[in-house]
Amino acid sequence: MRIFLTLLLLSGMILPVFAEEYYYFEDHKLTAPPEFCIIEFTDSQLPGAQDVLYQITQDVIDEWENKLVRFTGEKQGWGFTYKIISQQQYDDIFSQDICDITIYYEREPTTSDEKTTAGHTYAMFGFADITIFYLDPVWIYNGQTEIINGQEYDIADISHYKNSLDPFNDETIKHEIGHALGLDHYPAKQGEIIKQNGIHLAPSIMTISEYNFLVDRMEITDYDIRSLVNLYGEDGINELDGWWWPYYVFIVIIFFIIVYFVKKRARKKEIDFEKLGTGDDATKRCIHCSRLISSTSESNVCNTCLQKNGFGV
Protein backbone atom coordinates (compact mmCIF):
# COMPACT_ATOMS: atom_id res chain seq x y z
CA MET A 1 0.00 0.00 0.00
CA ARG A 2 2.81 2.38 0.91
CA ILE A 3 4.58 1.64 -2.40
CA PHE A 4 1.34 2.31 -4.32
CA LEU A 5 0.86 5.69 -2.61
CA THR A 6 4.48 6.61 -3.29
CA LEU A 7 4.12 5.80 -7.01
CA LEU A 8 0.86 7.75 -7.16
CA LEU A 9 2.52 10.79 -5.56
CA LEU A 10 5.49 10.58 -7.94
CA SER A 11 3.20 10.34 -10.96
CA GLY A 12 1.45 13.51 -9.83
CA MET A 13 4.82 15.24 -9.66
CA ILE A 14 6.11 13.92 -13.01
CA LEU A 15 3.10 14.84 -15.18
CA PRO A 16 3.37 18.64 -14.74
CA VAL A 17 7.08 18.48 -15.51
CA PHE A 18 6.41 16.97 -18.95
CA ALA A 19 3.24 18.99 -19.65
CA GLU A 20 3.51 20.92 -22.91
CA GLU A 21 3.16 24.66 -23.07
CA TYR A 22 0.93 26.06 -25.79
CA TYR A 23 0.70 29.57 -27.24
CA TYR A 24 -2.59 31.11 -28.36
CA PHE A 25 -3.88 34.43 -29.69
CA GLU A 26 -5.68 36.45 -27.04
CA ASP A 27 -9.33 37.38 -27.73
CA HIS A 28 -9.48 35.02 -30.71
CA LYS A 29 -11.10 31.61 -30.82
CA LEU A 30 -13.29 30.17 -33.55
CA THR A 31 -16.82 29.10 -32.61
CA ALA A 32 -17.45 26.78 -35.57
CA PRO A 33 -15.45 25.02 -38.29
CA PRO A 34 -14.33 27.95 -40.45
CA GLU A 35 -15.26 28.84 -44.00
CA PHE A 36 -12.27 30.26 -45.87
CA CYS A 37 -12.86 32.92 -48.52
CA ILE A 38 -10.04 33.14 -51.05
CA ILE A 39 -10.25 36.58 -52.65
CA GLU A 40 -9.66 36.63 -56.41
CA PHE A 41 -6.81 38.70 -57.81
CA THR A 42 -4.91 39.15 -61.08
CA ASP A 43 -1.26 39.95 -61.74
CA SER A 44 -0.53 41.31 -65.21
CA GLN A 45 3.23 41.01 -64.62
CA LEU A 46 3.02 37.40 -63.47
CA PRO A 47 0.26 35.60 -65.43
CA GLY A 48 -0.95 32.41 -63.83
CA ALA A 49 0.17 33.39 -60.33
CA GLN A 50 -3.40 33.36 -59.07
CA ASP A 51 -4.07 29.78 -60.13
CA VAL A 52 -0.88 28.53 -58.45
CA LEU A 53 -1.63 30.36 -55.22
CA TYR A 54 -5.28 29.27 -55.16
CA GLN A 55 -4.15 25.64 -55.44
CA ILE A 56 -1.44 26.00 -52.79
CA THR A 57 -3.95 27.61 -50.41
CA GLN A 58 -6.55 24.89 -50.90
CA ASP A 59 -3.89 22.18 -50.41
CA VAL A 60 -2.76 23.83 -47.16
CA ILE A 61 -6.33 24.08 -45.81
CA ASP A 62 -6.84 20.40 -46.65
CA GLU A 63 -3.55 19.52 -44.92
CA TRP A 64 -4.55 21.25 -41.68
CA GLU A 65 -7.94 19.53 -41.75
CA ASN A 66 -6.62 16.06 -42.65
CA LYS A 67 -3.97 16.09 -39.92
CA LEU A 68 -6.53 17.14 -37.31
CA VAL A 69 -8.98 14.46 -38.46
CA ARG A 70 -6.30 11.74 -38.42
CA PHE A 71 -5.14 12.76 -34.94
CA THR A 72 -8.62 12.90 -33.35
CA GLY A 73 -10.70 10.57 -35.53
CA GLU A 74 -13.33 13.35 -35.67
CA LYS A 75 -14.43 14.62 -39.09
CA GLN A 76 -17.37 16.98 -38.55
CA GLY A 77 -15.68 19.17 -35.94
CA TRP A 78 -12.77 19.84 -38.27
CA GLY A 79 -14.84 20.26 -41.44
CA PHE A 80 -13.06 23.22 -43.07
CA THR A 81 -14.63 24.66 -46.23
CA TYR A 82 -13.34 27.18 -48.75
CA LYS A 83 -14.41 29.07 -51.84
CA ILE A 84 -12.92 31.56 -54.28
CA ILE A 85 -14.91 34.79 -54.57
CA SER A 86 -14.38 38.23 -56.08
CA GLN A 87 -13.70 41.31 -54.01
CA GLN A 88 -17.02 42.71 -55.24
CA GLN A 89 -18.90 39.66 -53.94
CA TYR A 90 -17.12 39.96 -50.62
CA ASP A 91 -17.94 43.68 -50.31
CA ASP A 92 -21.60 43.26 -51.27
CA ILE A 93 -23.58 43.70 -48.04
CA PHE A 94 -26.48 41.76 -49.54
CA SER A 95 -24.31 38.81 -50.47
CA GLN A 96 -24.72 35.49 -48.66
CA ASP A 97 -20.95 35.02 -48.67
CA ILE A 98 -20.02 35.11 -45.00
CA CYS A 99 -16.36 34.36 -44.33
CA ASP A 100 -14.75 33.34 -41.06
CA ILE A 101 -11.25 33.54 -42.50
CA THR A 102 -10.49 35.76 -45.52
CA ILE A 103 -7.27 35.38 -47.53
CA TYR A 104 -5.82 38.19 -49.68
CA TYR A 105 -2.74 38.15 -51.94
CA GLU A 106 -0.36 41.05 -52.57
CA ARG A 107 2.87 41.17 -54.56
CA GLU A 108 5.02 42.62 -51.80
CA PRO A 109 4.80 44.66 -48.58
CA THR A 110 4.06 48.37 -48.96
CA THR A 111 4.97 49.61 -45.49
CA SER A 112 8.24 49.57 -43.58
CA ASP A 113 6.67 47.59 -40.74
CA GLU A 114 5.90 44.73 -43.14
CA LYS A 115 9.14 44.93 -45.11
CA THR A 116 10.63 41.70 -43.79
CA THR A 117 7.38 39.73 -43.52
CA ALA A 118 6.01 37.19 -45.97
CA GLY A 119 2.47 37.58 -44.63
CA HIS A 120 0.39 38.75 -41.69
CA THR A 121 -2.88 37.92 -39.97
CA TYR A 122 -5.36 40.10 -38.09
CA ALA A 123 -7.52 37.86 -35.92
CA MET A 124 -10.06 38.68 -33.21
CA PHE A 125 -13.35 37.33 -31.83
CA GLY A 126 -13.59 34.39 -34.23
CA PHE A 127 -12.78 36.18 -37.51
CA ALA A 128 -9.45 36.60 -39.29
CA ASP A 129 -7.98 38.39 -42.31
CA ILE A 130 -4.82 36.95 -43.84
CA THR A 131 -2.54 38.73 -46.34
CA ILE A 132 0.12 36.81 -48.25
CA PHE A 133 3.03 38.66 -49.94
CA TYR A 134 3.82 36.19 -52.68
CA LEU A 135 6.87 37.51 -54.59
CA ASP A 136 10.29 35.95 -54.00
CA PRO A 137 12.52 38.27 -51.92
CA VAL A 138 16.20 38.80 -52.68
CA TRP A 139 18.35 38.95 -49.55
CA ILE A 140 21.73 40.72 -49.33
CA TYR A 141 24.15 40.85 -46.44
CA ASN A 142 24.36 44.31 -44.90
CA GLY A 143 27.85 43.94 -43.42
CA GLN A 144 26.57 43.50 -39.87
CA THR A 145 26.92 40.39 -37.76
CA GLU A 146 25.32 38.97 -34.64
CA ILE A 147 26.77 36.64 -32.02
CA ILE A 148 24.45 33.75 -31.10
CA ASN A 149 25.67 31.09 -28.68
CA GLY A 150 29.25 32.23 -29.21
CA GLN A 151 29.03 31.92 -33.00
CA GLU A 152 29.08 34.87 -35.40
CA TYR A 153 26.39 35.09 -38.11
CA ASP A 154 25.98 37.57 -40.96
CA ILE A 155 22.79 39.64 -41.02
CA ALA A 156 20.86 40.08 -44.28
CA ASP A 157 18.17 42.50 -45.47
CA ILE A 158 15.70 42.31 -48.35
CA SER A 159 17.13 44.18 -51.33
CA HIS A 160 14.21 43.76 -53.76
CA TYR A 161 11.70 41.21 -55.03
CA LYS A 162 11.96 38.99 -58.10
CA ASN A 163 9.06 38.84 -60.53
CA SER A 164 8.47 35.23 -59.52
CA LEU A 165 6.63 33.34 -56.78
CA ASP A 166 8.30 32.79 -53.42
CA PRO A 167 9.10 29.04 -53.22
CA PHE A 168 8.13 29.16 -49.53
CA ASN A 169 4.60 30.49 -50.07
CA ASP A 170 3.18 27.20 -48.80
CA GLU A 171 5.04 27.61 -45.49
CA THR A 172 3.80 31.18 -45.16
CA ILE A 173 0.18 30.18 -45.79
CA LYS A 174 0.43 27.29 -43.30
CA HIS A 175 1.84 29.67 -40.69
CA GLU A 176 -0.78 32.38 -41.23
CA ILE A 177 -3.66 29.89 -41.19
CA GLY A 178 -2.25 28.65 -37.89
CA HIS A 179 -2.74 32.19 -36.55
CA ALA A 180 -6.27 32.31 -37.97
CA LEU A 181 -7.10 29.05 -36.18
CA GLY A 182 -5.94 30.56 -32.89
CA LEU A 183 -2.22 29.76 -32.58
CA ASP A 184 0.39 32.33 -31.59
CA HIS A 185 4.12 32.19 -32.31
CA TYR A 186 6.14 29.37 -30.81
CA PRO A 187 9.41 30.63 -29.23
CA ALA A 188 11.68 27.81 -30.37
CA LYS A 189 15.14 27.24 -28.95
CA GLN A 190 18.14 26.07 -30.94
CA GLY A 191 18.07 22.64 -29.32
CA GLU A 192 14.53 22.06 -30.61
CA ILE A 193 15.50 22.21 -34.28
CA ILE A 194 15.11 18.71 -35.73
CA LYS A 195 17.41 17.24 -38.38
CA GLN A 196 15.87 14.65 -40.69
CA ASN A 197 17.50 13.34 -43.87
CA GLY A 198 19.98 16.21 -43.79
CA ILE A 199 17.21 18.84 -43.51
CA HIS A 200 16.78 21.08 -40.46
CA LEU A 201 13.09 21.24 -39.48
CA ALA A 202 11.34 23.65 -37.10
CA PRO A 203 9.49 22.11 -34.12
CA SER A 204 6.33 24.00 -35.09
CA ILE A 205 4.90 25.74 -38.14
CA MET A 206 4.47 28.71 -35.78
CA THR A 207 8.20 28.80 -34.92
CA ILE A 208 9.76 32.23 -34.70
CA SER A 209 13.07 33.00 -33.00
CA GLU A 210 16.59 34.18 -33.72
CA TYR A 211 17.34 30.64 -34.91
CA ASN A 212 14.89 30.69 -37.84
CA PHE A 213 17.71 31.12 -40.32
CA LEU A 214 19.09 27.75 -39.19
CA VAL A 215 15.86 26.05 -40.35
CA ASP A 216 15.60 24.61 -43.87
CA ARG A 217 11.92 23.74 -43.75
CA MET A 218 8.78 24.46 -41.70
CA GLU A 219 5.88 22.02 -41.61
CA ILE A 220 2.68 21.49 -39.64
CA THR A 221 3.95 19.26 -36.83
CA ASP A 222 2.28 17.00 -34.28
CA TYR A 223 2.89 19.75 -31.73
CA ASP A 224 0.74 22.15 -33.77
CA ILE A 225 -2.06 19.59 -33.97
CA ARG A 226 -1.87 18.92 -30.22
CA SER A 227 -2.04 22.69 -29.62
CA LEU A 228 -5.32 22.99 -31.55
CA VAL A 229 -6.79 19.88 -29.91
CA ASN A 230 -5.90 21.35 -26.52
CA LEU A 231 -7.60 24.62 -27.52
CA TYR A 232 -10.83 23.19 -28.97
CA GLY A 233 -11.04 19.61 -27.72
CA GLU A 234 -11.02 16.23 -29.47
CA ASP A 235 -14.48 16.88 -30.95
CA GLY A 236 -13.18 19.82 -32.96
CA ILE A 237 -14.44 23.37 -33.28
CA ASN A 238 -18.04 23.30 -32.05
CA GLU A 239 -20.74 25.94 -32.45
CA LEU A 240 -20.71 26.67 -28.73
CA ASP A 241 -18.51 25.47 -25.91
CA GLY A 242 -20.40 23.75 -23.14
CA TRP A 243 -19.94 26.56 -20.63
CA TRP A 244 -21.87 28.96 -22.91
CA TRP A 245 -25.13 26.99 -22.70
CA PRO A 246 -26.18 28.09 -19.18
CA TYR A 247 -25.46 31.71 -20.14
CA TYR A 248 -27.66 31.58 -23.25
CA VAL A 249 -30.43 29.68 -21.47
CA PHE A 250 -30.44 32.33 -18.75
CA ILE A 251 -30.64 35.15 -21.33
CA VAL A 252 -33.55 33.43 -23.14
CA ILE A 253 -35.45 32.91 -19.87
CA ILE A 254 -35.02 36.57 -18.86
CA PHE A 255 -36.17 37.67 -22.33
CA PHE A 256 -39.42 35.66 -22.13
CA ILE A 257 -40.10 36.87 -18.59
CA ILE A 258 -39.78 40.50 -19.73
CA VAL A 259 -42.02 39.86 -22.76
CA TYR A 260 -44.64 38.18 -20.53
CA PHE A 261 -44.89 41.06 -18.08
CA VAL A 262 -44.89 43.71 -20.81
CA LYS A 263 -47.75 41.96 -22.58
CA LYS A 264 -49.60 41.43 -19.31
CA ARG A 265 -49.35 45.11 -18.44
CA ALA A 266 -50.51 46.08 -21.92
CA ARG A 267 -53.55 43.77 -21.65
CA LYS A 268 -54.41 45.24 -18.24
CA LYS A 269 -54.42 48.73 -19.68
CA GLU A 270 -56.61 47.59 -22.56
CA ILE A 271 -59.30 46.05 -20.33
CA ASP A 272 -59.36 48.93 -17.84
CA PHE A 273 -61.14 51.14 -20.35
CA GLU A 274 -64.06 50.82 -22.71
CA LYS A 275 -63.86 53.17 -25.67
CA LEU A 276 -67.04 55.08 -26.48
CA GLY A 277 -67.26 56.42 -30.00
CA THR A 278 -64.51 56.59 -32.61
CA GLY A 279 -61.43 58.69 -33.21
CA ASP A 280 -58.35 59.42 -31.14
CA ASP A 281 -60.20 61.82 -28.83
CA ALA A 282 -63.14 59.50 -28.14
CA THR A 283 -64.47 59.35 -24.58
CA LYS A 284 -63.54 56.26 -22.54
CA ARG A 285 -65.29 54.70 -19.57
CA CYS A 286 -63.60 52.89 -16.73
CA ILE A 287 -65.17 49.43 -16.68
CA HIS A 288 -64.55 49.04 -12.95
CA CYS A 289 -66.83 51.87 -11.84
CA SER A 290 -68.52 53.06 -15.07
CA ARG A 291 -66.97 56.49 -14.64
CA LEU A 292 -66.58 58.45 -17.87
CA ILE A 293 -63.04 59.59 -18.68
CA SER A 294 -62.17 62.10 -21.33
CA SER A 295 -59.02 61.72 -23.40
CA THR A 296 -57.37 64.48 -21.33
CA SER A 297 -58.17 62.96 -17.93
CA GLU A 298 -55.54 61.48 -15.70
CA SER A 299 -54.76 57.85 -16.54
CA ASN A 300 -54.90 56.82 -12.88
CA VAL A 301 -58.68 57.31 -12.61
CA CYS A 302 -59.31 53.60 -13.03
CA ASN A 303 -56.73 52.83 -10.36
CA THR A 304 -58.67 55.11 -7.98
CA CYS A 305 -61.90 53.26 -8.84
CA LEU A 306 -60.26 49.92 -8.15
CA GLN A 307 -58.96 51.06 -4.77
CA LYS A 308 -62.38 52.36 -3.72
CA ASN A 309 -63.93 49.04 -4.66
CA GLY A 310 -61.35 47.09 -2.68
CA PHE A 311 -59.51 45.57 -5.63
CA GLY A 312 -56.16 47.30 -5.09
CA VAL A 313 -54.12 48.73 -7.89
C-alpha positions as a printed Julia matrix, in Angstrom:
313×3 Matrix{Float64}:
   0.0    0.0     0.0
   2.81   2.38    0.91
   4.58   1.64   -2.4
   1.34   2.31   -4.32
   0.86   5.69   -2.61
   4.48   6.61   -3.29
   4.12   5.8    -7.01
   0.86   7.75   -7.16
   2.52  10.79   -5.56
   5.49  10.58   -7.94
   3.2   10.34  -10.96
   1.45  13.51   -9.83
   4.82  15.24   -9.66
   6.11  13.92  -13.01
   3.1   14.84  -15.18
   3.37  18.64  -14.74
   7.08  18.48  -15.51
   6.41  16.97  -18.95
   3.24  18.99  -19.65
   3.51  20.92  -22.91
   3.16  24.66  -23.07
   0.93  26.06  -25.79
   0.7   29.57  -27.24
  -2.59  31.11  -28.36
  -3.88  34.43  -29.69
  -5.68  36.45  -27.04
  -9.33  37.38  -27.73
  -9.48  35.02  -30.71
 -11.1   31.61  -30.82
 -13.29  30.17  -33.55
 -16.82  29.1   -32.61
 -17.45  26.78  -35.57
 -15.45  25.02  -38.29
 -14.33  27.95  -40.45
 -15.26  28.84  -44.0
 -12.27  30.26  -45.87
 -12.86  32.92  -48.52
 -10.04  33.14  -51.05
 -10.25  36.58  -52.65
  -9.66  36.63  -56.41
  -6.81  38.7   -57.81
  -4.91  39.15  -61.08
  -1.26  39.95  -61.74
  -0.53  41.31  -65.21
   3.23  41.01  -64.62
   3.02  37.4   -63.47
   0.26  35.6   -65.43
  -0.95  32.41  -63.83
   0.17  33.39  -60.33
  -3.4   33.36  -59.07
  -4.07  29.78  -60.13
  -0.88  28.53  -58.45
  -1.63  30.36  -55.22
  -5.28  29.27  -55.16
  -4.15  25.64  -55.44
  -1.44  26.0   -52.79
  -3.95  27.61  -50.41
  -6.55  24.89  -50.9
  -3.89  22.18  -50.41
  -2.76  23.83  -47.16
  -6.33  24.08  -45.81
  -6.84  20.4   -46.65
  -3.55  19.52  -44.92
  -4.55  21.25  -41.68
  -7.94  19.53  -41.75
  -6.62  16.06  -42.65
  -3.97  16.09  -39.92
  -6.53  17.14  -37.31
  -8.98  14.46  -38.46
  -6.3   11.74  -38.42
  -5.14  12.76  -34.94
  -8.62  12.9   -33.35
 -10.7   10.57  -35.53
 -13.33  13.35  -35.67
 -14.43  14.62  -39.09
 -17.37  16.98  -38.55
 -15.68  19.17  -35.94
 -12.77  19.84  -38.27
 -14.84  20.26  -41.44
 -13.06  23.22  -43.07
 -14.63  24.66  -46.23
 -13.34  27.18  -48.75
 -14.41  29.07  -51.84
 -12.92  31.56  -54.28
 -14.91  34.79  -54.57
 -14.38  38.23  -56.08
 -13.7   41.31  -54.01
 -17.02  42.71  -55.24
 -18.9   39.66  -53.94
 -17.12  39.96  -50.62
 -17.94  43.68  -50.31
 -21.6   43.26  -51.27
 -23.58  43.7   -48.04
 -26.48  41.76  -49.54
 -24.31  38.81  -50.47
 -24.72  35.49  -48.66
 -20.95  35.02  -48.67
 -20.02  35.11  -45.0
 -16.36  34.36  -44.33
 -14.75  33.34  -41.06
 -11.25  33.54  -42.5
 -10.49  35.76  -45.52
  -7.27  35.38  -47.53
  -5.82  38.19  -49.68
  -2.74  38.15  -51.94
  -0.36  41.05  -52.57
   2.87  41.17  -54.56
   5.02  42.62  -51.8
   4.8   44.66  -48.58
   4.06  48.37  -48.96
   4.97  49.61  -45.49
   8.24  49.57  -43.58
   6.67  47.59  -40.74
   5.9   44.73  -43.14
   9.14  44.93  -45.11
  10.63  41.7   -43.79
   7.38  39.73  -43.52
   6.01  37.19  -45.97
   2.47  37.58  -44.63
   0.39  38.75  -41.69
  -2.88  37.92  -39.97
  -5.36  40.1   -38.09
  -7.52  37.86  -35.92
 -10.06  38.68  -33.21
 -13.35  37.33  -31.83
 -13.59  34.39  -34.23
 -12.78  36.18  -37.51
  -9.45  36.6   -39.29
  -7.98  38.39  -42.31
  -4.82  36.95  -43.84
  -2.54  38.73  -46.34
   0.12  36.81  -48.25
   3.03  38.66  -49.94
   3.82  36.19  -52.68
   6.87  37.51  -54.59
  10.29  35.95  -54.0
  12.52  38.27  -51.92
  16.2   38.8   -52.68
  18.35  38.95  -49.55
  21.73  40.72  -49.33
  24.15  40.85  -46.44
  24.36  44.31  -44.9
  27.85  43.94  -43.42
  26.57  43.5   -39.87
  26.92  40.39  -37.76
  25.32  38.97  -34.64
  26.77  36.64  -32.02
  24.45  33.75  -31.1
  25.67  31.09  -28.68
  29.25  32.23  -29.21
  29.03  31.92  -33.0
  29.08  34.87  -35.4
  26.39  35.09  -38.11
  25.98  37.57  -40.96
  22.79  39.64  -41.02
  20.86  40.08  -44.28
  18.17  42.5   -45.47
  15.7   42.31  -48.35
  17.13  44.18  -51.33
  14.21  43.76  -53.76
  11.7   41.21  -55.03
  11.96  38.99  -58.1
   9.06  38.84  -60.53
   8.47  35.23  -59.52
   6.63  33.34  -56.78
   8.3   32.79  -53.42
   9.1   29.04  -53.22
   8.13  29.16  -49.53
   4.6   30.49  -50.07
   3.18  27.2   -48.8
   5.04  27.61  -45.49
   3.8   31.18  -45.16
   0.18  30.18  -45.79
   0.43  27.29  -43.3
   1.84  29.67  -40.69
  -0.78  32.38  -41.23
  -3.66  29.89  -41.19
  -2.25  28.65  -37.89
  -2.74  32.19  -36.55
  -6.27  32.31  -37.97
  -7.1   29.05  -36.18
  -5.94  30.56  -32.89
  -2.22  29.76  -32.58
   0.39  32.33  -31.59
   4.12  32.19  -32.31
   6.14  29.37  -30.81
   9.41  30.63  -29.23
  11.68  27.81  -30.37
  15.14  27.24  -28.95
  18.14  26.07  -30.94
  18.07  22.64  -29.32
  14.53  22.06  -30.61
  15.5   22.21  -34.28
  15.11  18.71  -35.73
  17.41  17.24  -38.38
  15.87  14.65  -40.69
  17.5   13.34  -43.87
  19.98  16.21  -43.79
  17.21  18.84  -43.51
  16.78  21.08  -40.46
  13.09  21.24  -39.48
  11.34  23.65  -37.1
   9.49  22.11  -34.12
   6.33  24.0   -35.09
   4.9   25.74  -38.14
   4.47  28.71  -35.78
   8.2   28.8   -34.92
   9.76  32.23  -34.7
  13.07  33.0   -33.0
  16.59  34.18  -33.72
  17.34  30.64  -34.91
  14.89  30.69  -37.84
  17.71  31.12  -40.32
  19.09  27.75  -39.19
  15.86  26.05  -40.35
  15.6   24.61  -43.87
  11.92  23.74  -43.75
   8.78  24.46  -41.7
   5.88  22.02  -41.61
   2.68  21.49  -39.64
   3.95  19.26  -36.83
   2.28  17.0   -34.28
   2.89  19.75  -31.73
   0.74  22.15  -33.77
  -2.06  19.59  -33.97
  -1.87  18.92  -30.22
  -2.04  22.69  -29.62
  -5.32  22.99  -31.55
  -6.79  19.88  -29.91
  -5.9   21.35  -26.52
  -7.6   24.62  -27.52
 -10.83  23.19  -28.97
 -11.04  19.61  -27.72
 -11.02  16.23  -29.47
 -14.48  16.88  -30.95
 -13.18  19.82  -32.96
 -14.44  23.37  -33.28
 -18.04  23.3   -32.05
 -20.74  25.94  -32.45
 -20.71  26.67  -28.73
 -18.51  25.47  -25.91
 -20.4   23.75  -23.14
 -19.94  26.56  -20.63
 -21.87  28.96  -22.91
 -25.13  26.99  -22.7
 -26.18  28.09  -19.18
 -25.46  31.71  -20.14
 -27.66  31.58  -23.25
 -30.43  29.68  -21.47
 -30.44  32.33  -18.75
 -30.64  35.15  -21.33
 -33.55  33.43  -23.14
 -35.45  32.91  -19.87
 -35.02  36.57  -18.86
 -36.17  37.67  -22.33
 -39.42  35.66  -22.13
 -40.1   36.87  -18.59
 -39.78  40.5   -19.73
 -42.02  39.86  -22.76
 -44.64  38.18  -20.53
 -44.89  41.06  -18.08
 -44.89  43.71  -20.81
 -47.75  41.96  -22.58
 -49.6   41.43  -19.31
 -49.35  45.11  -18.44
 -50.51  46.08  -21.92
 -53.55  43.77  -21.65
 -54.41  45.24  -18.24
 -54.42  48.73  -19.68
 -56.61  47.59  -22.56
 -59.3   46.05  -20.33
 -59.36  48.93  -17.84
 -61.14  51.14  -20.35
 -64.06  50.82  -22.71
 -63.86  53.17  -25.67
 -67.04  55.08  -26.48
 -67.26  56.42  -30.0
 -64.51  56.59  -32.61
 -61.43  58.69  -33.21
 -58.35  59.42  -31.14
 -60.2   61.82  -28.83
 -63.14  59.5   -28.14
 -64.47  59.35  -24.58
 -63.54  56.26  -22.54
 -65.29  54.7   -19.57
 -63.6   52.89  -16.73
 -65.17  49.43  -16.68
 -64.55  49.04  -12.95
 -66.83  51.87  -11.84
 -68.52  53.06  -15.07
 -66.97  56.49  -14.64
 -66.58  58.45  -17.87
 -63.04  59.59  -18.68
 -62.17  62.1   -21.33
 -59.02  61.72  -23.4
 -57.37  64.48  -21.33
 -58.17  62.96  -17.93
 -55.54  61.48  -15.7
 -54.76  57.85  -16.54
 -54.9   56.82  -12.88
 -58.68  57.31  -12.61
 -59.31  53.6   -13.03
 -56.73  52.83  -10.36
 -58.67  55.11   -7.98
 -61.9   53.26   -8.84
 -60.26  49.92   -8.15
 -58.96  51.06   -4.77
 -62.38  52.36   -3.72
 -63.93  49.04   -4.66
 -61.35  47.09   -2.68
 -59.51  45.57   -5.63
 -56.16  47.3    -5.09
 -54.12  48.73   -7.89
